[in-house]
Amino acid sequence: MSHAMPLYCADAVRAIERAAFARGVDAFGLMTQAGEAAAALLRERWPQVRRVGVLCGTGNNGGDGYVAALALHRSGLQVDAVASGEPRTPEARAAAARWRAAGHDVRTLASGVPDADAWIDALFGIGLSRAPEAPVAALMQAVAAQRRPVLALDVPSGIDADRGSAPGAFLPAAMTLCFVAAKRGLFTALGREAAGEVHVDPLGLDVDALAAAASEGAPSAWAVRASDLADALPVRRLDSHKGHHGRVLCLGGDHGMAGALVLCAEAAARGGAGWVEALSRPETVFALNVRRPEVMAGVVPAEDALASRLVAAGVVAVGPGLGQGEWGRGLFEAALASGRPLVLDADALNLLAEAPRALPGAVLTPHPGEAARLLGCRTEEVQSDRFAALDALVARFGAAVVLKGAGTVVAAPGETPRLIDAGHPGMASAGMGDALTGLVAALRAQGLSPFDAAWVGALAHSAAADAVGRGRGRGLLANDVIGAFGPVLNP
């Protein structure tokens, strides 16, 4: 993971800062660096801006804002500082005093919101864990209504730095400048949308050394990008044959759902499995033979013959188009009884939710609704803290888990989670999960561990989507993504 970015919880960042202060780093000096870095980034990103509004909270994040306001004024811009209250930390008070000593007023909430070409959001930072109070929420909403670019300092106000959710009102940013280290909540759930483009400035600190010295300073996740695939994929020998690259058996495709299994099997083949087999209904077999003759498609055989086919498989992918009727339940139970490595999605997860059991060595790929059923909670609870939901799924099932969604997160027993820093909203269409199931199964068949197959598959899937559908990705189809697997898996 040569390009992976460490992601931290707020407590870990605080521990890193305490370690820095213990080594003689001056707290106000660090605040000065942060504020001046924010001013410089705003001028660089929006050089046409002439009037800037700065929202200053009562903590050190507000202190960063006062420093930025003074730096922007000294550079020739017109600056208004709007405070949500009086500073309450020594450093923030010192920064506000410097702003006032330079002859500037501080606008209060009662003063209203001035017009500005751009805003700096320095209200809350990493300290928020509750909904903003009504007067501050109204201030945030008034700024958002101006539809001007917002540069958030550390975290967009209203977003939980650890969870990526918003307990109340929040202020979306065009760009977020993270100080010291990246906060994990900016990369998943609502945080991914609210943060905009994320920049990280360590402020001259040796974060790795400080994190190692701090008892609570370790990263809680690693953000992986397409550039991490090259080191994660095994190199094929020149004299290899199909038997060296694994055998995947796909189960599903009940009446009316043939397409799901077709996409899964094709993704397994495009994902590099040496041998892909699919067992299903007769009409699904016909569809597979027409569309993808490279897949060995057959009708589900009698119980004894099915057991032997399962034993022969290197990996079993079960769930796409499985259904929850008697036919699907029989395939599901046979797959679980086989003892083979499993990749479970869709109705296989719904059936698992009905009778939870530990599945060590398996890979589960739920979307938030399926995750909620597996945990016996509401989808909103999953989305309010995706990392906690991920941890709970791993603990309950003892398996590798891919929790899909904006900022997909992947974990397994004993592993530091991976966050997939790739993908876009165009992936929110039918069939994408089926394609991911086949790809993860193919990578597992090629010798990757459950955890590595899970995060590498999720990353390659999202990277392929990025390659064929930029921006918001309207009209992207799962088959488009499958067609892009080749270049992504051969970097």
HURA-V734925 format. One record per helix or strand of 3 or more residues. SS is the DSSP state (H for helix, E for strand). FROM is the first residue (numbers start at 1). TO is the last residue. If there is no record, write none. Layout:
BEGIN
ss from to
SS FROM TO
SS FROM TO
END
This chain:
BEGIN
ss from to
E 5 8
H 10 22
H 27 45
E 51 56
H 60 74
E 78 83
H 90 101
H 109 111
E 118 122
H 125 127
H 134 145
E 149 153
E 175 179
H 184 187
H 189 195
E 197 201
H 207 213
E 221 224
H 226 232
H 242 245
E 247 251
H 258 270
E 275 280
H 282 291
E 296 299
H 303 312
E 315 318
H 326 337
E 341 344
H 347 354
H 368 375
H 379 384
H 386 397
E 400 403
E 409 411
E 417 420
H 425 427
H 432 445
H 450 468
H 478 483
H 485 489
END
